[in-house]
Amino acid sequence: MEFRQSVEVILARHSWAEPPRPDLADAARVLTPDGRKRAEEMGKELVEHVSGSFVILCGPSNRTRETAQAIAKALGTDSVIVHDDLHTSTTEERLVQRLMSIAAEGAVDVIIAVTHYPTVVDALARLSPAHPMLYKSFEPGSWASVGNIMSARTP
């Protein structure tokens, strides 16, 4: 796969959500009040990091959409692209394919993807220096105070 430009890929795990309940579908779980606050903090932290054109994508679950919307608001947009195939059982392979496809288009400088654990961690492992197309641009723990945000960059 060829790239027109280098693209920053930011992976974020959704913020804190209400606990699972037998009477509630997993995708219907929403963020807790603390989770909403932390999602807003993630967005504020990203304001300092994101430059140039960007796209925000997430899966269909309420908690990923709410987290992505909080990030979008902090970045001055209301545009979030919801991909139905990025649900709770999405494999890191599917997520990485989606990210690589967007990166290859060369239309944006930054891709922000809000997803679930362990997909976010497994996808970052695929986007590590061992992967021939990508490398980490900073360590995952650097933003640990506000949430699980990780980054990689295409060549």
N, C-alpha and C positions, 0 to 999 in steps of 0.2 A: 504494500500500500504506500503510495506516495503522498507527501504532504506539501501543500503550497506555502505553509508558514508554520512556525512553532505555535502550539496551542497549549495553554495552561489548563489542566483538568483538575478540578476541585471536587472531591468526594466528601459528602457530609451525611452522617447518619441522622435520621430524624431525631428531633428533640424528645424529651420525656413524655410518654403517653400514659393514659389511664391503663390500669392493669387489665389483663384479659378477664372476660366474664363469659359464662356459658350462654347467656342470653344475648350476646353481642358479637356480631361477626368481627373477625380480626381486623379487616380493612376499615371497619366503622369506628375503631378506637380513635379518640381525639387526644390532643395535647392537654396535659394538666396545666393549671395556671403557672406553675414553675416552668413547665415545658415551653409554654408560649413566651415567657420572659427569656429563657435561654435561647430560643430560636431567634428572638429579636437581637440578643447579644451576639449570636453567630453572624447575623446580617451586619451589625455595626462593625464587627471585627473584619468582615470581608470588604467593607467600604475602603479600608486602608490598604487592602491587598489587590483588589480587582481594578485593572485599568484596561481601557480599550473596549472593544465590543464583546458582549457576552451573551450567553443563553443559559437559562435555568431550566432543568428538566427534573421530573420526579415521576414516581409511580402513582397509581390511583388511590392508594390508601389515604384516609383522612390525615393521619399524622405526617406523612411525607408531604402532602399538599400544603398543610398548615405551616410546616417548617419552611418549605420552598417559598411560600407566599410572604412569610416574615423576612426572609433573605431578600426577596425581590423588592419589598417595600423599602428596606434599608438602602438598597442600591438604586432607588428612584424609579422603579418600574412596577407594573402589575402583571407583566408577562411571564407566565410559567407554562411550560409545555408539559402536559401530562401524557405519559406513554403507558398505555394499558398493559404492555408486556413487561413493565418494570415493577411487578408486584412483589409481595413478600417472599414468594418462592423463586424469584428470578435468580438464575445462576450468575456468578461473576463473569462467565464467558459471554452471556447475552449482554450484560451491561457494558463490558469492554468492547464488544462488537458495535454497540450503539454509539459509544463514545468515539471510537476510531472512525466510524462512518461520518460523524459530525465533524471531527477534526480534519478528515481528508477533504471535506468540502471547502475548507479554508475561509469560511464566511465570518468566523468569530475568533477573537483572541483568547477567550476564556470560556470553558464549559463548566457549569456548576451542576452536579447531579446529587439529588437528595434521595437516599435509598435506605435500606435496612441492614442491620447486623445479622449475619456475618458477611453479607454481600459486599458491603463497603470495604471491609478489611481484605477479603479475598480478592476483590478487584484491584486494590492497591498493590497486593502482592504480584498480580499479573502485570502491573504497570511499573514494576521495579527495575533496577538496573539490569537484572537478569533478562528482562524482556528486551528484544532487539530494537523496539521502536520508542521506548519511553524510559524516563528516569525520574526519581523523586526530586523535587526541587527544594523541599524542606521536610524535616522530620514530623511525623504525625503528632507527637506530644507537644509541639510548639503552641498549639491553641487549646490545650487540654482544659484550660480554665473555663472555656465557654462551650465546648462541645467536641464532638468527634469529627474534625475536619482534616482531610488529608489532600495532598496535591501531587500531581505528576505533570510532566511536560513532554510533548512530542518533540522530536528533533527539529 
